[in-house]
């Protein structure tokens, strides 16, 4: 289970900053992807800032529970 107080990286080694975990939506129903955060990409944009991508994960750190297409974005705890 993902803990927002710990540090994580993606399976392929990119830095991740977690923002929050929201287990239920506004109708009080459980959500599939409650973990929200940003992946820092390896490239830099023209104006010198590092490129990022907002992403959501399951509570177990899986990026794509349904199709399994984005395994490289799965979360791994940094020790």
C-alpha positions in Angstrom: 0.0 0.0 0.0 1.3 3.4 -0.9 2.3 5.8 1.9 2.4 9.4 0.9 5.1 10.1 3.5 7.6 7.8 1.7 9.6 8.4 -1.5 8.9 6.6 -4.7 10.2 6.3 -8.2 8.8 4.7 -11.3 9.8 1.2 -12.4 12.1 2.7 -15.0 13.8 5.0 -12.4 12.1 8.4 -12.9 11.5 10.6 -9.8 7.9 10.8 -8.5 6.4 13.4 -6.2 3.1 12.3 -4.6 0.5 15.0 -4.0 -2.3 13.2 -2.1 -4.4 10.1 -1.7 -8.2 10.4 -2.1 -9.9 7.1 -1.4 -13.5 8.2 -2.1 -15.1 10.5 -4.7 -17.7 13.2 -3.9 -20.4 10.5 -3.9 -18.5 8.6 -1.2 -17.7 5.7 -3.6 -14.3 4.1 -3.6 -12.1 5.2 -6.5 -9.8 2.9 -8.6 -6.9 5.3 -8.8 -6.7 7.3 -5.5 -3.0 8.1 -5.5 -2.2 11.4 -7.3 1.3 12.7 -8.2 3.8 13.9 -10.7 6.4 12.0 -12.7 9.6 14.0 -13.5 10.6 13.1 -17.1 14.2 12.8 -18.2 14.0 15.6 -20.8 14.0 19.3 -20.2 11.8 21.8 -22.0 13.3 24.7 -24.0 12.9 27.3 -21.2 15.0 25.2 -18.8 12.3 23.6 -16.6 12.2 19.9 -16.2 9.2 18.3 -18.0 6.6 16.7 -15.7 3.5 14.6 -16.2 0.6 14.4 -13.7 -0.4 10.7 -13.1 -2.7 8.6 -11.0 -2.1 5.2 -9.5 -4.0 2.5 -7.6 -3.4 2.3 -3.8 -0.8 -0.5 -4.6 1.1 1.8 -6.9 -0.1 0.3 -10.2 -0.4 2.9 -13.0 -2.8 0.9 -15.3 -4.9 -1.7 -13.5 -7.2 -2.3 -16.5 -4.9 -2.6 -19.5 -1.4 -3.0 -18.0 0.1 -0.8 -20.7 2.0 1.5 -18.5 4.0 -0.9 -16.3 7.1 1.5 -16.5 5.0 4.0 -14.5 4.3 1.6 -11.6 5.7 2.9 -8.3 8.7 1.5 -6.4 9.6 2.7 -3.0 13.0 4.4 -2.7 15.0 2.8 0.2 
